[in-house]
Amino acid sequence: MSDWNTQVIEKFRANGGKVDGTYENASLLLLTTTGRKSGEPRTMPLVYQMDGDSIIIVASHMGAPTHPDWYHNLVAHPQVSVELGKETFDAIATVIDDSEREHMLQLWPMVVDHQAKTTRQIPFVALQRVK
């Protein structure tokens, strides 16, 4: 994990989900997946949006040619852990199908810019809290 991500995670946990800098005014969560190769927990800070009861994240990777590692991990192991503010809970990750893509692009207009940088289709993922 990059030093930058480590710093964001530490600030998030120390300040009840609040961070400064790049993510200061963003809706930020920590997503912990199980490594598809290592089986080890992997935590990433990600921006999210709510859509009803679903927490939506996007695997834009800033328009890079490949999906981010966390996306491959949750496809292999959809049971994840989410830290939102001071709360931690288990969730199930589901890749959102193409029929909802236009709705997701309305929630995430910046994805249009990221999509223009790559030939891969950028996936959206819904996180549903396990009760």
SERO-4910 file (N, C-alpha, C, O; in steps of 0.05 Angstrom, whole numbers):
BEGIN
 pado doro    nc1    nc2    nc3   cac1   cac2   cac3    cc1    cc2    cc3    oc1    oc2    oc3
  Met    A     17    -24      0      0      0      0     18     25      0     39     25     12
  Ser    A      9     45    -14     25     69    -15     25     84     11      7     81     28
  Asp    A     46     99     16     48    115     40     25    135     42     15    141     63
  Trp    A     17    145     18     -5    164     18    -31    152     28    -45    163     45
  Asn    A    -38    128     19    -61    113     28    -59    108     58    -79    111     73
  Thr    A    -36    100     67    -32     94     95    -38    119    112    -51    117    133
  Gln    A    -28    142    103    -33    167    118    -63    173    119    -74    182    139
  Val    A    -77    170     96   -106    176     95   -120    157    114   -138    166    129
  Ile    A   -114    131    114   -127    112    131   -122    119    161   -141    118    177
  Glu    A    -97    126    168    -91    133    195   -107    158    204   -118    158    226
  Lys    A   -108    178    187   -123    203    194   -153    196    196   -166    206    215
  Phe    A   -164    180    178   -192    173    179   -199    160    205   -218    167    219
  Arg    A   -183    140    213   -188    125    238   -184    143    263   -198    140    283
  Ala    A   -164    160    262   -159    177    285   -179    200    289   -183    210    311
  Asn    A   -193    207    267   -211    230    268   -240    223    262   -255    239    252
  Gly    A   -248    198    267   -276    190    263   -286    193    234   -309    200    230
  Gly    A   -269    188    216   -276    188    187   -271    215    173   -277    218    150
  Lys    A   -260    234    188   -253    260    176   -224    261    168   -207    251    184
  Val    A   -218    271    145   -190    275    136   -188    303    124   -207    316    118
  Asp    A   -163    311    121   -158    337    108   -145    332     81   -144    309     72
  Gly    A   -137    353     68   -124    350     42   -144    343     20   -166    354     19
  Thr    A   -136    325      2   -151    318    -22   -180    309    -15   -198    316    -30
  Tyr    A   -183    295      7   -209    283     14   -225    300     34   -245    290     45
  Glu    A   -216    324     40   -227    339     62   -258    342     61   -271    339     81
  Asn    A   -269    348     38   -297    352     35   -311    328     21   -334    331     13
  Ala    A   -297    307     17   -308    284      3   -322    264     22   -315    263     46
  Ser    A   -341    249     12   -353    227     27   -334    204     24   -332    192      3
  Leu    A   -320    198     46   -299    178     45   -306    154     63   -317    157     85
  Leu    A   -299    130     54   -301    106     70   -275     91     67   -258     96     50
  Leu    A   -272     71     85   -249     52     82   -262     26     75   -280     16     89
  Leu    A   -252     14     54   -261    -12     44   -239    -32     49   -217    -29     40
  Thr    A   -246    -54     64   -227    -75     68   -237   -100     53   -259   -110     58
  Thr    A   -220   -109     34   -226   -132     18   -207   -154     26   -188   -150     41
  Thr    A   -212   -178     16   -193   -201     20   -177   -203     -6   -189   -206    -27
  Gly    A   -151   -203     -4   -134   -205    -27   -140   -231    -42   -140   -253    -31
  Arg    A   -144   -229    -68   -152   -253    -84   -129   -273    -86   -134   -297    -89
  Lys    A   -104   -264    -85    -81   -281    -86    -70   -288    -58    -64   -311    -52
  Ser    A    -68   -267    -42    -55   -270    -15    -74   -280      6    -66   -293     25
  Gly    A   -100   -274      3   -119   -281     25   -117   -261     48   -131   -265     68
  Glu    A   -100   -241     46    -96   -222     67   -115   -198     64   -124   -192     42
  Pro    A   -122   -186     87   -140   -162     85   -125   -139     72   -101   -134     78
  Arg    A   -139   -124     56   -129   -101     42   -148    -78     45   -172    -80     39
  Thr    A   -139    -55     56   -156    -32     61   -149     -9     43   -126     -2     39
  Met    A   -170      3     32   -167     26     14   -186     48     21   -210     42     28
  Pro    A   -177     73     21   -196     95     23   -210    100     -4   -196    102    -24
  Leu    A   -236    103     -3   -251    107    -28   -273    128    -24   -284    130     -2
  Val    A   -278    143    -44   -301    161    -44   -326    145    -50   -325    126    -66
  Tyr    A   -348    152    -38   -373    138    -42   -396    158    -45   -393    181    -39
  Gln    A   -418    147    -55   -443    161    -55   -465    142    -47   -463    118    -52
  Met    A   -486    153    -35   -509    136    -28   -529    136    -51   -532    157    -65
  Asp    A   -542    114    -55   -563    111    -74   -584     94    -60   -583     69    -61
  Gly    A   -603    106    -47   -622     92    -30   -607     80     -7   -593     94      8
  Asp    A   -610     54     -3   -596     40     19   -568     30     10   -554     19     27
  Ser    A   -561     33    -15   -536     23    -25   -514     44    -23   -519     68    -27
  Ile    A   -491     35    -16   -467     52    -17   -454     46    -44   -447     23    -49
  Ile    A   -450     66    -60   -439     62    -87   -410     72    -88   -403     94    -79
  Ile    A   -393     54    -98   -365     61   -103   -359     56   -133   -374     41   -146
  Val    A   -338     68   -142   -332     65   -171   -303     58   -175   -285     70   -162
  Ala    A   -298     38   -192   -270     29   -197   -258     44   -220   -249     32   -240
  Ser    A   -258     71   -218   -248     87   -241   -218     85   -244   -208     86   -267
  His    A   -204     83   -222   -174     82   -223   -164    106   -239   -143    104   -252
  Met    A   -179    128   -238   -172    153   -251   -169    150   -282   -155    165   -295
  Gly    A   -183    130   -293   -182    125   -321   -158    108   -330   -151    107   -354
  Ala    A   -145     95   -312   -122     77   -318   -132     54   -336   -156     48   -336
  Pro    A   -114     41   -351   -123     20   -369   -132     -6   -355   -143    -23   -368
  Thr    A   -127     -9   -329   -134    -33   -315   -151    -26   -291   -150     -3   -280
  His    A   -168    -45   -282   -183    -41   -258   -164    -40   -233   -143    -52   -234
  Pro    A   -172    -26   -213   -156    -25   -188   -156    -53   -175   -175    -68   -178
  Asp    A   -135    -59   -160   -133    -85   -146   -157    -90   -128   -167   -113   -126
  Trp    A   -166    -70   -114   -189    -74    -95   -213    -85   -110   -228   -101    -99
  Tyr    A   -217    -76   -135   -240    -86   -150   -237   -116   -156   -256   -131   -152
  His    A   -214   -125   -164   -209   -153   -169   -213   -169   -144   -224   -192   -144
  Asn    A   -204   -158   -121   -207   -172    -96   -237   -176    -89   -245   -198    -80
  Leu    A   -253   -155    -92   -281   -158    -83   -297   -175   -103   -317   -187    -95
  Val    A   -289   -176   -128   -302   -194   -147   -296   -223   -138   -314   -240   -139
  Ala    A   -271   -229   -130   -264   -255   -121   -276   -262    -93   -284   -285    -88
  His    A   -278   -242    -76   -288   -245    -49   -307   -222    -43   -298   -202    -32
  Pro    A   -333   -225    -49   -351   -202    -46   -359   -194    -17   -371   -174    -13
  Gln    A   -351   -211      2   -355   -203     30   -333   -184     38   -309   -191     37
  Val    A   -341   -159     45   -322   -138     51   -329   -126     78   -350   -131     90
  Ser    A   -311   -109     88   -315    -93    112   -314    -64    104   -297    -56     88
  Val    A   -332    -48    116   -334    -20    109   -331     -4    135   -344    -10    155
  Glu    A   -314     17    134   -313     36    156   -324     62    146   -314     73    126
  Leu    A   -345     71    159   -359     95    151   -361    113    176   -376    106    194
  Gly    A   -346    135    176   -345    151    201   -333    134    223   -311    123    220
  Lys    A   -347    132    245   -337    116    268   -348     88    268   -341     72    286
  Glu    A   -364     81    248   -377     55    247   -363     36    228   -353     44    207
  Thr    A   -361     10    236   -350    -11    219   -372    -33    217   -384    -41    236
  Phe    A   -376    -42    192   -396    -63    188   -388    -80    164   -373    -72    147
  Asp    A   -400   -104    163   -396   -122    140   -415   -115    118   -437   -105    123
  Ala    A   -407   -120     94   -424   -114     71   -418   -135     49   -398   -148     49
  Ile    A   -437   -137     30   -434   -153      6   -431   -134    -17   -447   -116    -21
  Ala    A   -411   -138    -33   -406   -122    -57   -417   -135    -82   -414   -159    -86
  Thr    A   -432   -119    -97   -444   -129   -122   -437   -110   -144   -442    -86   -142
  Val    A   -426   -120   -166   -420   -103   -189   -447    -96   -202   -464   -113   -207
  Ile    A   -451    -70   -207   -476    -60   -218   -477    -66   -248   -458    -61   -262
  Asp    A   -500    -77   -257   -501    -85   -286   -505    -60   -304   -512    -38   -295
  Asp    A   -501    -65   -329   -502    -44   -349   -529    -29   -351   -530     -6   -359
  Ser    A   -550    -43   -343   -577    -30   -345   -579     -6   -327   -596     12   -331
  Glu    A   -562     -4   -306   -563     19   -288   -540     39   -293   -537     58   -277
  Arg    A   -525     34   -313   -502     51   -318   -508     81   -322   -494     98   -311
  Glu    A   -529     87   -336   -536    116   -340   -543    129   -314   -535    152   -309
  His    A   -557    115   -297   -564    126   -270   -538    130   -254   -535    151   -241
  Met    A   -520    112   -256   -495    114   -241   -478    138   -251   -465    152   -236
  Leu    A   -478    142   -277   -463    164   -289   -475    191   -280   -460    211   -279
  Gln    A   -501    192   -275   -513    216   -265   -503    222   -236   -499    245   -228
  Leu    A   -500    200   -220   -489    203   -193   -460    211   -193   -450    225   -176
  Trp    A   -445    201   -214   -416    205   -215   -408    217   -242   -396    204   -258
  Pro    A   -414    243   -246   -407    255   -272   -377    255   -278   -369    255   -301
  Met    A   -360    254   -258   -331    254   -263   -322    228   -276   -301    227   -288
  Val    A   -339    207   -274   -331    181   -287   -331    184   -317   -317    170   -331
  Val    A   -348    202   -328   -348    206   -357   -320    215   -366   -310    205   -386
  Asp    A   -307    232   -351   -280    241   -357   -260    218   -355   -243    214   -372
  His    A   -263    202   -334   -245    179   -330   -249    159   -352   -230    147   -362
  Gln    A   -275    154   -360   -280    134   -380   -268    142   -407   -260    125   -422
  Ala    A   -266    168   -412   -255    178   -438   -225    172   -440   -214    172   -461
  Lys    A   -212    166   -417   -183    160   -417   -176    131   -421   -153    124   -424
  Thr    A   -196    113   -422   -191     85   -423   -211     70   -441   -232     80   -446
  Thr    A   -202     47   -450   -220     31   -467   -236     11   -450   -256      0   -459
  Arg    A   -228      6   -425   -243    -12   -408   -268      2   -398   -269     27   -395
  Gln    A   -289    -13   -392   -313     -1   -381   -309      1   -351   -304    -19   -337
  Ile    A   -311     25   -340   -307     29   -312   -332     19   -296   -354     27   -302
  Pro    A   -327      0   -277   -349    -12   -263   -357      4   -238   -341     17   -225
  Phe    A   -383      3   -232   -394     13   -208   -401    -10   -190   -408    -32   -200
  Val    A   -398     -7   -164   -403    -28   -145   -421    -18   -123   -418      3   -112
  Ala    A   -441    -35   -116   -460    -29    -94   -451    -45    -70   -445    -69    -72
  Leu    A   -450    -32    -47   -444    -45    -22   -470    -46     -5   -481    -25      0
  Gln    A   -478    -70      2   -502    -73     18   -495    -83     46   -482   -104     48
  Arg    A   -503    -68     66   -497    -76     93   -509   -103    100   -532   -109     92
  Val    A   -493   -120    113   -503   -146    122   -516   -141    150   -503   -130    168
  Lys    A   -540   -150    153   -555   -145    178   -551   -167    198   -562   -165    220
***
